[in-house]
Structure formats: structure tokens, C-alpha cells
């Protein structure tokens, strides 16, 4: 008996009519239309009608057959990797989002965390600096701690991986996640609520990111190459400095005002004359010529172009994929090289991965996954610690100190050594990196990482599944910093070289036993029991040399200054279990429990229990909703549970002593106060929501979450009488809540043209609910942040700026930010402080549109956020109102926007060399608080699949991809709103715009 098929495209789906006929049939003709069809044949048996997303039906042949296909949402059901297993999205009772490989590789190639911006509800991605290889920040559903870690837990192929920053050099940001090659990743699952994450217990309070790498597939070996070459530039046009003419006018005004404010001049014209005619006469205090390299107007140098460049970036990936019924393999080899936009900065990664899956018998499987990666990051110190002060030798510090009236080179072609203020000479004589002949300072970080996963799976009676996973994560991270003895910083110590070496090993072993069964066809039960062990060891070695005898960077060329080493260790033992039950794929109930014991806490507080309970109801399975296209699938879900967060310190609870020296003698000193009662931060999580599939075309999900965190880890200030400034304790409470909405729509489905849209929106709040003794806590650079009960995390606490007085030209502050009726003052010390903004946005999200037309494809991601603020630290230096004249040049937006005469309505006060007599108007205030509201074209990809013979090449695709391509709208102009999570705009390299051309070849 034969089988024939008639195929027809119907709105992009493949409609198939299949019928059985007798072998003796000699004539057949098919003409199939989805709604109406006519079949001609000599004889036939049955007709099978199927349609993607609908249940297949088999009917007997009659003269007229009318068929209504019922919805089958199970066909389209997504399978997600979740805690210690997998789950169908339709049956999952927690909150999780699955990110596919193409969504990961469409973003940043250097670090996977930066690639998720705007793609997941409830997830905020931030990066304080645009240097390649620098660390990104991820918050899942708000801020989970004040002094503890806010970083989510990362799990790769079932093994918890190290992702914290205790191996980074204190002088420069570095991401340990940059060792992962995004091209090797198949998917990522973001676990957001307790039901999804509680099986990870004490480390899941900040959410969980589960990474699944690619595996082999049965069939012939497939070879693919993906290559990209392009460029990086500054994403937002910022740090434009005054040109020579504007700067000369500004200096003239500032010097004239100096004579008016400090030298008793009453006539402005006389003050101008004094400023202009000064020629070194010691009887005069200061003149325009003191601040300008050239007063004739011969030169006007844009020093930004001399420091920042258009940088080259490239990425290459070769992979092999194949196997048979017994053995499957995947191998990937990657190379990434991204220059930074600052001379001498770059990032390089060389990586390799091999994943092998072996079917030993019908009941036993074994797999090995091995990754090796080596990264090199070159650059300079940054402000990742957000400490006060702008490094004179940092790229931005150099830019601010460059005189626009000075030429880049002398007439003889040599670089001008006197083009900057103070110790700053010329960027071409200060920047350049480790291999440059001119660079005076640099940092090089080299990281090697090896991750090994081995897994044994045993199946018994089709109902019992045993899984044993062994993981070993080894990281060797070396940092080398050098200050030449003739450099800005090196001159004070005769040159300096430092080598910081960190070596970390993490051993993880987990064993799980799963029982799955179905009773009476409708009762479905799954029970999981597990045991996990983790052991981590960290070695730190520090060596420093000073007083160099030459200009060679190795430490042997200087005199030893410091040598030390430290070892740290921690362990965790865990027992956990999970029960899932559903009745007829309609009612779902799930419960999880985990008991963790950690060496980071004392014996009396070492163990803690974490749990969750959740349920779901698929109303679309009920009779009153069944077969309603509007409700292809509709599910209500509810969960509640607990998670924990461990102290970041390895021995934060202990009474510690450290061996050192006192003069030439050995000594031991008291290092840390004990707290034997120190325990976990605990969070209680509520999640309620629904998932709605309409017509198999539109999906809508909405969730409300509430997370309360208690026993916050606090570095509590102590009396200096004790000899210590603080100690760890559990005090305070936080509340995070919000609403998440996601819509996926298949707008147009046609054989030649498709259009899909994903839209996500998150409304969030993070409120400090309780503090020690209810007292406010100020912290941060200049004490600009405030923790106060009832206020948002990362609230800015500063004097409130009123503006420039149009009659006097002086900057004014409100005396009382909460009561403007008390008037204003020009004296900064008289202005009271108040909450003037907050870093966390109220609303954030993104929208992705994907189009295909025949062999062409186009996709773009637009991200947005509203309701947040930043503290613009660089602006504090570049809008100095004359106070820093002779050390820093103002930005271009000050030109024409500062006060010169009564009646001027401007943003900047009159410039006065050395500051106005009534006080400085440039000090920290709400003047430096700016909105981060923006709408941004985050990603754009345009591709073309070249039609080609499949005999030798399965696929040949060329494409153009861009990240941070354009700012569609921003409330604050000429400032990149992508700043650190806490809203602090660091004085570092800003975010990058990346554009690449790529090719993908599959054999």
C-alpha cells in the first residue's frame, strides 16, 4: 500500500493532506485547499488531515467530508532547561524566560551578560564602562541586597560556575564571564521566582541564569564558519570640549571676573583690560596668557580625536557538529579581537569547546563537555570602585587637561610635550598600551579558564532516572600594572610595577534521582531527590616593586616594595528535592525543598532551609474554553517560596588575625571583629500571573512579583574605640515588587514574507523598608547616596540646585529642598541636603521586530527606560565655573551658555578663576543629577541567504549587524544613559557602537 502527499503553503504553514489508496490505482490528481478541497482518485481508503498547531485527524473517504481540526498547543510547546532538569513551558508553574542562541549572538560578542539588554522582562543590564572585556551588571527583579552580592547565580550545563569579581584587579574592571564564547551557547534560561529557583537555595536570591551549550546532532558531520569584521566607535557623541576660540573667551571672562571678585575691580572693562594686558608682570596676579599655549588663534586642536579612535573588531568561529545513534559531538573554536576606542586598549579571547554524548547502552548515557579559553585585556585604570577623584593619567583625565590652543606636534614633527596642564603632556606620549614605546602607564590582564563537565545518566524501567554530574572550574588570572618612573603617577614613587595573581578552583558534584509515572492516564507525577557538594579554593599572590632603575617594566628592575599571599576556601553541602504533579495536563502543583550548609557561616548558623510551593490551572483545557481559538492556551499560575544569599566574605563571621611586620620585626595584628550569629540574607517571593496563547498567533503573559528580603548583610559602623570601622551583621529589610508584561505576535505569515514582534515591559520598585535603628545611612562618593526607610535603593542625597541668578550670575541652591519658601543661597554650606533623584528606572523594556522576505531577513531591537536618574561625575569636572581653570577645559556645551551680563538666562554661572567669593557653585548638587530616560536602537541585523547549490554548501549567508546604533530619543543630550546600576556615571570610556559585516558558511 503506497502513500502520496499533496503540499500547499497556507499563510506560511505547511498544510498536508495524506491519503491511502490501492496499489492498482492508475490515475490520481490532487488539488488541496485548506478551507475547501477536491480530491480526484480512482480508489482510496482513509484521509489524514494535519496542520501545524492543530490535532491531526484521520477520516474515512466519503463524497463530502467536512473536518474541523482542534487546537493542539502541545505541538508548539517549548521545552526549557530548568533547575536540575527540563520542563515544558505549558506545565511550568514558576517564572522563567528562555533565550535562544540567535538572541544571544545578536548582542555583545565579548560577554554574554551584555547581550541580554532589553530582551527579558524583569532583567536590567548595565555596564559602567565601554572598555572591551569590562564587567557588566545584571539585576533580576530589582536589587536584592545592600552590602551583599546582587549578582545572579550562573549554571552552565548543570554545574554552578564562578562569576563573582573577587579575582579582579582593584584598578580595572574585568568580567570573568568574558571567557565564555557566545557562539558555543545553545540557550539561556533566566529563573526569576522562588518556584523556578528555590532548588538552588542559598544562592538563588538574585535569580539564576542557566546556560546550555551546544551539543551534537545525528547525521553527517556539518562544518560551519562564522566570521565578522567591523568597527567600534563612541556610541553617543559626548565629551566634546571647547574649541580654541570659545576657550579663549571663557578664560578671558573667568580672569576678568577674578579681578572683579577678588581684586576689588568695580569696572568690568578695566577687569578685561587687566586680563588681556598681563604679560608676566609680577605686580599683576593673573592674565589670559597664563592659561593658553597660544593666544594668536593659530591652533585649534580637537584632542578628543587624538585620544579616541575608530577601533577594529573581529570575531571568527569554526564548529563541527554530527554523530550517529550512539555518539554525538560538537566542537567549536573561536577567536575574538576587539580594539578599544582608546589608544592602547583591546580585548582578545581564544576559546575551544568539545562536547561529546555517548549512548553506552539502552539504559546508560555518558557525556563530557570541555571548554578552554584564554583572554587578554589591555588598558588603563578605571573608576570601577567609584572612588572620588579623576585620574590625571586616565584617558578622560588627559582629555579634560588638554589645551585646545596647543598643537599636537611641534614644527619639527615631534609630539608637543607641553600641550596639557600640570603633569599631562600629550596623549600620544602617555597612552598606547603595554607594547607601545610611548605609553607611561598600562594594565594587562590575562585569564585562562578550563571548565570540565562529566555526566552519567542511567534509566530504569522507563520511570527512574539517575543523573550524576561532576564539574571542575579552574581559573588562572594574572594582572600586570606598570607606571614608568617618568609618568604622571610613577614619578612620585620612582616607577612602579605590580603583579597580582589569582588562582581559583571549584569542584562540584551533584547526584539526582528522578521518578516519573502516570496513573490512570490522567495523574502525572514526578519526584526528584538530590545531593550536591561544592568545594572552592582561591589563592592570591601580590608582588610590587618601586624605584625603578630603568624603563623596563619587569619587577626585577625596581626595588621590592610588597610581597604577600593569601589562601581562601569555602565549601557547601546540599540536600534537595522536588515534587511535580498534574492532573490531566490541567491542574498543576509543585513543591521544592533544599537544605544548605555553608562554611562561610558559623557552626550554629551554617544550615538553612529554603522551599517553594506553586500551582497552575490551564483553563483552556476546561470544557467551557476548549476549542476556542481565542484561548488556544490559557494558564493561571501562583507561587510562593524562599531563597537565600550568602556573605561575600569567606570568613566574615570569624575573629581574624593577620601576620605582618612592625618595622623590621614580625608582628601579628587583629584584623576583624567576630560575629558568630552572622547568617544568610533571606528573601520571600510571591509570584502571580497568567500566560495566554491566542489563535496560535499571539501570546501574552503578565506577572506580578513581590520579593521581601530580611536579615540584610550590613557592614555596620562600629566605635573607633574598638580599633575597627565596621563589622558584618544581619540588619534591615528590602522590598522589590513589579509587573512584567510580554507579548509575542506573528503579525504576518506568508510563504514569501513574515513579520514577528516581541514586546516586553517591566514596571519595578526597590524600596528600603527597614534599617538598623531606623536611622538614615549615607554612603558613596561624597556621601551622595542615602538609604532611608520608605525610599528607593540608590537614592541621591544632595543639595538642590536652583539655577543661575539672572542679575548676579551666581549659582544658587535652595536652603531647604523640602520647603522652597525658605529661599535660596549662594553659599553651598548653607544649603540643606535632600533626596533629589533615584538611579532605578520605573519602567524598562524592549521591542524586537523580525522580518523575512524570501531570502532576506531584517531584525531590530529597540530598548527603553523611564523614571531613572544618574549622577554625572565627569560633568562635575568639565562644568567647573572657572574653579579648575588652568587644570581642566570645560565641555563645548558651556560655550555661549554661561552668564556674562545682567539679564542672561543660562544654565551655567559666571566663570570665576579660583571660584566665586561667595563660594563654589560647582560642588555636588542636583545640578549633576540627570535623567536616564531614553529610547535606543540597541540592535540591528540585515541578512541575505545567497541561493546556492546544496551539493557542496548547505548555507551561505551574508549580513550586517550593529549594536547601539542610534539614540532615538534621550531626555539628556550628549550623555550616554547606559551607566552603572547605581546610576553613577563613571569617568571612564563610554559605551561603544559596534558595526560589523559577517558571513556564515555551512557545509
Secondary structure, 3 states (H helix, E strand, C coil): CEEEEEEEEECCEEEEEEEEECCCCCCEEEECCCCCCEEEECCCCEEEEEECCEEEEEEECCCCCCCCCCECHHHHCCEEEECCEEEEHHHCCCCEEEEEHHHHHCCCCCCCHHHHCCCCCCEEEECCCCCCCCCCEEEECCCCCCCCCCCCEEEECCEEECCCCCCCCCCCCCCHHHHCCHHHEEEEEEECCHHHHHHHHHHCCCCEEEEEECCCCCEEEEEEEEEEEEEEEECCCCCCECCHHHHHHHHHHHHHHHHHHHCCCCCHHHHHHHHHHCCCCCCCCCCHHHCCCCCCCCCCCCCHHHHECCEEEEEEEEEEEEECCCEEEEEEEEEEEEECCECCCEEEEEEEEEEEEEEEECCEEEEEEEEEEEEEEEECCCCCCCCCCCCCCCHHHHHHCECCCCCCECCCCCECCCCECCCCCCHHHHCCCCCCCCCCEEEEEEEEEEEEEEEEEEEECCCEEEEEEEEEEEEEEEEEEEECCCCCCHHHCCCEEEEEEEEEEEEEEEEEEEEEEEECCCEEEEEEEEEEEEEEEEEEEEEEEECCCCCCCCHHHCEEEEEEEEEEEEEEEEEEEEEEEEECCCEEEEEEEEEEEECCCCCCCCEEEEEEEEEEEEHHHCCCCCCCHHHCEEEEEEEEEEEEECCCCCCCCCCEEEEEEECCEEEEEEEECCCCCCCCEEEEEEEEEEEEEECCCEEEEEEEEEEEEECCEEEEECCHHHCCCEEEEECCEEEEEEEEEEEEEEEEECCCEEEEEEEEEEEEEEEEEECHHHCCEEECHHHCEEECCCCECCEEEEECEEEECCCCCCEEEECCCCCHHHCEECCHHHCCEEEEEECCCCEEEEEEEEEEECCEEEEEEEEEEECCEEEEHHHHHHCCCCCCCCCCCCEHHHCCCECCCCCCCCCECCCCCCCCCCCCCCCCCHHHEEECCEEEEEEEEEEEECCCCCCCCCEEEEEEEEEEEEEEEECCCCCCCCCCCCCEECCCCCCEEEEEEEEEEEC
